Amino acid sequence: MHLTPRVAFTARVVRFDPVQFPSPTEPQPTGRMIRLRDELDELGFDLTGSMPWYDLLLEELDYALHPRVHERRIPSVGTIVAPTTDPDTWEEGTELEITRRPIGPMPITGARMFADGLSSFFVREADGNGSIAVFDRPAGSERDLVVIAEVTGATVVQRHPAGQVRVVGSFGLLRWDGIAWHHEPPMSAWIESVSSCEWGNRVVLTDLLEFAVHDLGARGAGAILVYRPTDADTDAFERRLPSPPPLRITRAVDLAPLRHVLSQVDGAAIFDDGGTLRELGVRLIPSGDAVAEVEGYRGMRHTSARRYSYDDPETTVIVVSDDGPVTVWRGGELLGTSVGEASPWPDTSD
């Protein structure tokens, strides 16, 4: 069952008096938060339990949807809610250099003003303590948020500078586009079925899939990613552009230029066994057998990807639709898709 909101609510601007920091005794918008709780409940996310981070999450999500406005500017914001892992492990897991600054007696409403949701995040502990985590580079993409949530064992709330609000945790990803909520279920189940194969590197396949869903699909950037763990010659594609820089899908700092170029180039991108980009903008050429034996699927992009996978059966072909969903092909067969039933809110009552 697809869980879609039956009632959409509209974010509205809340204005405060121009003081240095908002008052720590500012009343919480209780009625609005109750409506938000009900909205999430309709999506299958029950926040009425006794876990202390439920209320923290509601407060941070409410603020992300209705941020403090200053001189007609609506700020971005990011909060890491109730982390459960050792902070000393965060740098290795996220590939970021992280500096943490305690907020001391500063009210929460003031601490949020230091967190842009890109290079800095407000870390709000379940016990009431807080700090500001500052990164050495921007890490505000959807995929970055997924990694941060996994490594910190937290729920991450972000209002992007473009206005989109995201919530990421063990339940997957919730995305508010200003009109309605969209739920992206956890990728673990279908990634497991796609990456558990005898061909290729499991880590590379996983990174390619996450990149397709959270970097390209989330931006509406259509693309075809071809993972070729073999160097065997093939006539199934035609090179049309010079060889690109050797960007690697497994290297976090290479993802930004990969995102940027793939949103501007037609054709397929070819990655080798180690996840390095080898070809860009190639034309996939189906054989006569593929045309005769493999039926079309959706549009031209999916059909050419499916037939290519039939002609080059040791490859994995990942197709990103410009409307978001991701499909995966091997040997002319559909292995998995990012479109599925939403998972319920995790039971953490024990």
HELIX and SHEET records of a PDB file:
HELIX    1   1 THR A   30  GLU A   42  1                                  13    
HELIX    2   2 PRO A   52  LEU A   65  1                                  14    
HELIX    3   3 PRO A   87  THR A   89  5                                   3    
HELIX    4   4 TRP A   90  THR A   94  1                                   5    
HELIX    5   5 ILE A  108  ALA A  111  1                                   4    
HELIX    6   6 ARG A  112  PHE A  114  5                                   3    
HELIX    7   7 GLU A  142  THR A  152  1                                  11    
HELIX    8   8 SER A  188  SER A  195  1                                   8    
HELIX    9   9 ARG A  202  PHE A  211  1                                  10    
HELIX   10  10 ALA A  212  LEU A  216  3                                   5    
HELIX   11  11 GLY A  217  ARG A  219  5                                   3    
HELIX   12  12 ALA A  252  ASP A  254  5                                   3    
HELIX   13  13 LEU A  255  LEU A  262  1                                   8    
HELIX   14  14 GLY A  288  GLU A  293  1                                   6    
HELIX   15  15 MET A  300  ASP A  311  1                                  12    
SHEET    1   A 2 VAL A  14  ARG A  15  0                                        
SHEET    2   A 2 ARG A  68  VAL A  69  1                                        
SHEET    1   B 8 ILE A  98  PRO A 102  0                                        
SHEET    2   B 8 GLY A 130  PHE A 135 -1                                        
SHEET    3   B 8 SER A 120  ARG A 124 -1                                        
SHEET    4   B 8 VAL A  77  VAL A  81  1                                        
SHEET    5   B 8 THR A 155  ARG A 159 -1                                        
SHEET    6   B 8 VAL A 165  GLY A 169 -1                                        
SHEET    7   B 8 GLY A 172  TRP A 176 -1                                        
SHEET    8   B 8 TRP A 181  GLU A 184 -1                                        
SHEET    1   C 7 PHE A 237  GLU A 238  0                                        
SHEET    2   C 7 LEU A 277  LEU A 284 -1                                        
SHEET    3   C 7 ALA A 268  PHE A 271 -1                                        
SHEET    4   C 7 ALA A 223  TYR A 227  1                                        
SHEET    5   C 7 THR A 316  VAL A 320 -1                                        
SHEET    6   C 7 VAL A 326  ARG A 330 -1                                        
SHEET    7   C 7 GLU A 333  THR A 337 -1                                        
END                                                                             
